[in-house]
């Protein structure tokens, strides 16, 4: 009976991985593409942001928002003054 339970857990874990891995891959790929496109529009190291977006999530997106968007808003405020 113990062996049967262990087999069921193994099968369930493998099934979870078959669902989880494509989901994570889709998130990373989408994040990478969006970061690359936006960074390319702004001429702010698009390849760096795109590659970093493929490696992990959501840290690159958070840093991109901090470094690119906030710095852009500061520049706009300075120009208005």
Secondary structure, DSSP 8 states (H G I E B T S, - for coil): -HHHHHHHHHHHHHHHHHHHHHHHHHHHHHHHHHHHHHHHHHTS-HHHHHHHHHH-SSHHHHHHIIIIIHHHHHHHHHHH-
